[in-house]
Amino acid sequence: MIDACDDCLRRTDVIGAIAGRLDIEWRRTEAPQRVLALNDEELLAVGASTRIERRFATFHAERARERIEAVGLSAVCRCSAGYPGALHDLSDPPAVLHVAGDAAALADRGAAGIVGARAATPYGLEVARELGRALAVAGATVVSGLALGVDSAAQAGAVEAGAPVVAVLAAGAERPYPAQKQYLHVAIREHGCVVSEMPPGTGIHRWAFVARNRIIAALARVLVVVEATERSGSLTTADFATDLGRTVAAVPGRVTTRLAAGTNALIKDGAHLVRDAADVLDLLADLTGRSFSTAPEPPPAPDHLGALLAAVERGRGTVAELATTAGEARAVLAGLGELESLGLVRRGFGGRYERAA
């Protein structure tokens, strides 16, 4: 369904048409929202071309609607009652939100945003995936950006739980970016939605990633950062969240790791420390007054597997680390299989076994 007025569609078309120019404007202003908050006439001045002015003057709204429908998207504009209320908190709410999937996922005012490093460590990826899965199991919508690393790990975890997921893209919502996340793009469309303020067919522009971050921050009541350097784009999302009055939280990391410098600094500056999904759910419950269901506690380990489980908890996650002979290896594999069936351990990245949360 296209629930977008002619004026909002026209504005969005202009933004897409001058996207290349906005890369330059963004470097001048250092804040894309200053540009996106301009009125239509001021936007046309940024474009500064007869071609753009003619395009604006001859814009055909019905053709724009047809293009949106042709690529399987729906759309809602900020004039519509169906527009996500959280985005109105922005000084520059997107004129049109293009949606691939079920827009109902955008209505959750108890959503949690999870963002972080693209070049994340195995630890960061696993933490993000488990946070996404556990939050989704508890009934919270997970919002992120589908980027490599933490973002896509968190959303993959939420998809595993079969709960609503929202991915916000910097380019057109109809195609995955990055391309290698096509499978996740498809899965999110089935379990929630992929959204973008950019019209279909829009390519990649640097400024649009920062602009996308403000949408993630606005949709989330709690924003969690998992691994970030001191100059990470994820910290931009945290800044947007702070400006919007959202709750910012972070997962601590080793002080010797540069990927923990940004998150540890956030905690030092007052962000909530996140140890697990329960900490995030507590924050969401306080903010929304909702109660979130949590996963049942796993059963205790059988006596004969207690030592094996303790070894896995200490970080010995491979058969080579747990056995020294072929006979021990067979016994360890059997024990790990039993622990996995009980939900006490699972295989993480690289095939290592680890304690299940």
QUIJONOR-V406094 format. One record per residue. N is the residue number from 1. RES is the residue in three letters. OMEGA is omega in degrees with one decimal (NA if undefined). NEAR is the number of other C-alpha atoms within 10 Angstrom. D_FIRST is the distance of its C-alpha to the first C-alpha in whole Angstrom. Layout:
# QUIJONOR-V406094
{{N,RES,OMEGA,NEAR,D_FIRST} {N,RES,OMEGA,NEAR,D_FIRST}}
This chain:
# QUIJONOR-V406094
{{1,MET,177.5,12,0} {2,ILE,179.9,16,4} {3,ASP,-176.2,18,6} {4,ALA,-177.3,23,9} {5,CYS,-177.3,19,12} {6,ASP,-176.2,16,15} {7,ASP,-179.8,16,17} {8,CYS,176.7,20,15} {9,LEU,179.9,24,14} {10,ARG,179.6,22,18} {11,ARG,-180.0,21,19} {12,THR,178.1,21,17} {13,ASP,178.8,23,18} {14,VAL,179.4,21,22} {15,ILE,177.0,24,22} {16,GLY,-177.0,21,21} {17,ALA,-178.4,19,24} {18,ILE,-175.9,17,26} {19,ALA,178.5,21,26} {20,GLY,178.0,16,29} {21,ARG,-179.3,15,31} {22,LEU,173.4,23,29} {23,ASP,178.7,15,31} {24,ILE,-178.8,14,34} {25,GLU,179.4,18,33} {26,TRP,179.9,19,32} {27,ARG,178.3,12,36} {28,ARG,-173.6,10,37} {29,THR,-179.3,11,36} {30,GLU,177.7,12,35} {31,ALA,-176.4,14,32} {32,PRO,-177.7,22,29} {33,GLN,176.3,17,28} {34,ARG,178.5,13,30} {35,VAL,-175.6,18,29} {36,LEU,176.8,19,25} {37,ALA,178.1,15,26} {38,LEU,174.5,14,28} {39,ASN,-173.4,10,27} {40,ASP,-179.1,18,25} {41,GLU,179.2,11,29} {42,GLU,175.6,13,30} {43,LEU,178.1,19,28} {44,LEU,178.2,19,29} {45,ALA,175.7,12,32} {46,VAL,178.2,17,31} {47,GLY,172.9,21,30} {48,ALA,175.7,13,33} {49,SER,177.6,12,33} {50,THR,-179.7,10,33} {51,ARG,-178.8,11,30} {52,ILE,178.6,19,28} {53,GLU,178.4,16,29} {54,ARG,178.6,10,28} {55,ARG,179.7,15,25} {56,PHE,-175.9,17,24} {57,ALA,-176.2,10,25} {58,THR,-177.3,10,24} {59,PHE,-179.2,18,20} {60,HIS,-173.7,13,18} {61,ALA,-177.0,17,14} {62,GLU,176.5,12,13} {63,ARG,177.1,10,14} {64,ALA,177.7,19,13} {65,ARG,179.1,20,9} {66,GLU,178.4,12,11} {67,ARG,178.9,15,12} {68,ILE,-179.9,21,10} {69,GLU,-176.9,15,8} {70,ALA,179.6,11,12} {71,VAL,173.6,14,12} {72,GLY,179.9,14,10} {73,LEU,165.0,23,8} {74,SER,-178.7,21,5} {75,ALA,176.5,25,7} {76,VAL,-178.3,25,8} {77,CYS,-174.1,25,12} {78,ARG,174.7,20,15} {79,CYS,-172.3,14,15} {80,SER,176.3,12,12} {81,ALA,-179.2,10,14} {82,GLY,-179.8,16,11} {83,TYR,-179.4,22,13} {84,PRO,-176.7,22,15} {85,GLY,-177.8,16,18} {86,ALA,-177.3,19,21} {87,LEU,177.3,20,20} {88,HIS,175.6,14,21} {89,ASP,178.9,12,24} {90,LEU,173.9,17,24} {91,SER,-178.9,12,26} {92,ASP,-178.6,18,24} {93,PRO,179.1,22,20} {94,PRO,179.3,25,18} {95,ALA,178.7,23,16} {96,VAL,173.5,27,13} {97,LEU,178.5,26,12} {98,HIS,-169.5,27,10} {99,VAL,170.3,29,10} {100,ALA,-176.9,27,11} {101,GLY,-174.8,24,11} {102,ASP,-178.0,19,11} {103,ALA,-179.9,22,10} {104,ALA,179.7,12,13} {105,ALA,-178.5,21,15} {106,LEU,-175.2,25,15} {107,ALA,-174.8,15,16} {108,ASP,176.5,18,20} {109,ARG,175.8,19,22} {110,GLY,-176.4,23,25} {111,ALA,175.5,28,24} {112,ALA,174.6,31,26} {113,GLY,176.2,31,26} {114,ILE,-179.9,31,29} {115,VAL,178.7,34,30} {116,GLY,-171.6,35,33} {117,ALA,172.1,25,35} {118,ARG,179.2,20,34} {119,ALA,-175.2,14,37} {120,ALA,174.7,20,38} {121,THR,173.5,15,41} {122,PRO,177.0,14,41} {123,TYR,-179.7,14,41} {124,GLY,178.7,25,38} {125,LEU,-178.7,26,36} {126,GLU,177.2,18,37} {127,VAL,-179.4,22,37} {128,ALA,-178.9,33,33} {129,ARG,-179.0,26,32} {130,GLU,176.4,22,34} {131,LEU,179.3,29,33} {132,GLY,-178.7,33,29} {133,ARG,-175.3,25,30} {134,ALA,177.7,25,32} {135,LEU,179.1,29,30} {136,ALA,177.6,29,27} {137,VAL,-177.7,22,29} {138,ALA,176.5,18,30} {139,GLY,178.7,18,27} {140,ALA,174.3,25,26} {141,THR,179.9,27,22} {142,VAL,-179.4,31,24} {143,VAL,175.2,33,22} {144,SER,-170.4,31,24} {145,GLY,177.6,27,24} {146,LEU,-178.9,28,24} {147,ALA,174.2,21,27} {148,LEU,175.7,18,30} {149,GLY,-172.2,22,33} {150,VAL,-175.7,31,32} {151,ASP,-176.2,28,28} {152,SER,176.6,26,27} {153,ALA,179.1,30,30} {154,ALA,-178.6,34,29} {155,GLN,174.9,36,25} {156,ALA,176.9,24,27} {157,GLY,178.9,25,29} {158,ALA,177.8,30,26} {159,VAL,178.0,24,24} {160,GLU,-179.0,16,28} {161,ALA,177.8,19,28} {162,GLY,-177.8,17,24} {163,ALA,-179.4,23,23} {164,PRO,179.8,27,20} {165,VAL,176.7,32,20} {166,VAL,174.6,32,18} {167,ALA,179.9,27,19} {168,VAL,-177.1,25,19} {169,LEU,177.9,29,20} {170,ALA,178.0,24,22} {171,ALA,-179.2,24,20} {172,GLY,-176.4,25,17} {173,ALA,-173.0,29,15} {174,GLU,-178.4,24,15} {175,ARG,-176.7,20,19} {176,PRO,168.4,19,21} {177,TYR,2.3,20,24} {178,PRO,-173.5,12,26} {179,ALA,-177.7,10,26} {180,GLN,176.7,10,28} {181,LYS,-178.6,16,26} {182,GLN,-179.7,14,24} {183,TYR,-179.0,11,24} {184,LEU,175.6,19,23} {185,HIS,179.0,26,20} {186,VAL,-178.0,17,19} {187,ALA,179.9,20,21} {188,ILE,176.2,26,19} {189,ARG,-179.8,21,15} {190,GLU,-175.6,18,17} {191,HIS,-177.8,20,18} {192,GLY,179.5,27,16} {193,CYS,171.5,26,14} {194,VAL,-175.5,34,15} {195,VAL,174.6,29,14} {196,SER,173.7,24,16} {197,GLU,-178.1,28,16} {198,MET,-179.6,26,17} {199,PRO,179.6,25,15} {200,PRO,177.6,23,15} {201,GLY,179.9,15,19} {202,THR,179.7,18,20} {203,GLY,-174.9,16,23} {204,ILE,175.5,15,26} {205,HIS,-172.2,15,27} {206,ARG,-176.2,15,30} {207,TRP,-174.6,20,29} {208,ALA,177.2,21,25} {209,PHE,176.6,17,26} {210,VAL,177.5,20,28} {211,ALA,176.9,23,25} {212,ARG,-177.0,23,23} {213,ASN,-179.8,25,26} {214,ARG,178.3,25,25} {215,ILE,176.5,27,21} {216,ILE,-178.5,28,23} {217,ALA,-177.9,34,26} {218,ALA,-177.7,29,23} {219,LEU,-175.4,31,21} {220,ALA,170.7,27,25} {221,ARG,175.8,25,27} {222,VAL,177.4,27,30} {223,LEU,-179.4,30,30} {224,VAL,176.9,29,32} {225,VAL,179.3,30,34} {226,VAL,-177.9,32,36} {227,GLU,178.8,34,38} {228,ALA,173.0,31,38} {229,THR,-178.1,19,41} {230,GLU,-179.5,17,42} {231,ARG,-176.6,11,40} {232,SER,173.5,17,37} {233,GLY,178.3,18,33} {234,SER,178.2,26,32} {235,LEU,173.3,21,35} {236,THR,177.0,16,33} {237,THR,178.0,28,30} {238,ALA,177.3,28,33} {239,ASP,177.2,17,34} {240,PHE,-178.5,22,30} {241,ALA,178.5,25,30} {242,THR,179.7,16,33} {243,ASP,-179.0,13,33} {244,LEU,-178.0,17,30} {245,GLY,176.1,14,32} {246,ARG,177.6,19,30} {247,THR,-179.9,21,33} {248,VAL,179.5,26,34} {249,ALA,-178.1,25,36} {250,ALA,176.4,29,37} {251,VAL,-179.1,24,39} {252,PRO,178.2,21,43} {253,GLY,-179.9,19,44} {254,ARG,-176.3,10,48} {255,VAL,179.2,10,49} {256,THR,-177.0,8,51} {257,THR,-178.6,12,47} {258,ARG,179.1,15,45} {259,LEU,176.1,24,42} {260,ALA,-175.9,23,43} {261,ALA,-179.1,20,44} {262,GLY,-178.6,25,41} {263,THR,178.5,29,40} {264,ASN,177.2,25,44} {265,ALA,176.4,16,44} {266,LEU,-180.0,23,41} {267,ILE,177.8,17,42} {268,LYS,-178.2,11,46} {269,ASP,173.3,9,44} {270,GLY,175.9,11,43} {271,ALA,179.1,21,39} {272,HIS,178.0,21,39} {273,LEU,-179.8,20,41} {274,VAL,175.3,19,39} {275,ARG,-179.7,13,41} {276,ASP,-177.1,16,38} {277,ALA,-179.2,21,35} {278,ALA,178.1,16,37} {279,ASP,179.2,14,38} {280,VAL,180.0,23,34} {281,LEU,176.0,24,33} {282,ASP,178.5,15,36} {283,LEU,179.5,21,35} {284,LEU,180.0,23,31} {285,ALA,179.3,14,33} {286,ASP,-176.5,10,35} {287,LEU,-171.8,15,32} {288,THR,-174.7,13,30} {289,GLY,179.0,11,32} {290,ARG,171.3,12,30} {291,SER,-178.9,13,32} {292,PHE,178.7,18,31} {293,SER,178.4,14,33} {294,THR,-179.6,15,35} {295,ALA,178.2,11,36} {296,PRO,177.5,6,39} {297,GLU,177.5,9,42} {298,PRO,179.8,11,44} {299,PRO,176.7,9,47} {300,PRO,179.5,12,50} {301,ALA,173.5,17,51} {302,PRO,-175.6,12,54} {303,ASP,-174.8,8,58} {304,HIS,179.3,9,58} {305,LEU,-177.3,15,55} {306,GLY,-178.7,13,56} {307,ALA,179.8,12,57} {308,LEU,178.7,18,55} {309,LEU,179.2,22,52} {310,ALA,178.9,13,54} {311,ALA,177.5,15,54} {312,VAL,179.0,19,51} {313,GLU,178.3,15,50} {314,ARG,175.3,11,53} {315,GLY,176.8,13,51} {316,ARG,-168.4,17,52} {317,GLY,179.1,22,49} {318,THR,178.7,19,51} {319,VAL,179.6,17,53} {320,ALA,179.5,12,55} {321,GLU,-174.1,12,56} {322,LEU,-176.0,16,56} {323,ALA,179.5,15,59} {324,THR,178.9,10,62} {325,THR,179.4,10,63} {326,ALA,179.0,9,61} {327,GLY,177.8,9,62} {328,GLU,-179.7,14,60} {329,ALA,179.0,17,57} {330,ARG,-179.8,13,57} {331,ALA,179.1,14,57} {332,VAL,179.1,19,55} {333,LEU,178.6,15,52} {334,ALA,179.7,12,53} {335,GLY,177.9,17,53} {336,LEU,177.4,25,50} {337,GLY,179.0,14,48} {338,GLU,178.0,16,49} {339,LEU,179.1,22,48} {340,GLU,179.6,17,44} {341,SER,177.8,11,44} {342,LEU,-179.5,16,45} {343,GLY,-177.5,17,42} {344,LEU,174.0,19,45} {345,VAL,175.1,22,44} {346,ARG,176.8,20,42} {347,ARG,-179.5,15,42} {348,GLY,-179.6,17,40} {349,PHE,179.8,12,40} {350,GLY,178.4,8,43} {351,GLY,178.8,10,44} {352,ARG,173.9,15,45} {353,TYR,179.5,21,46} {354,GLU,-180.0,23,45} {355,ARG,175.3,20,45} {356,ALA,-179.0,16,42} {357,ALA,NA,15,40}}
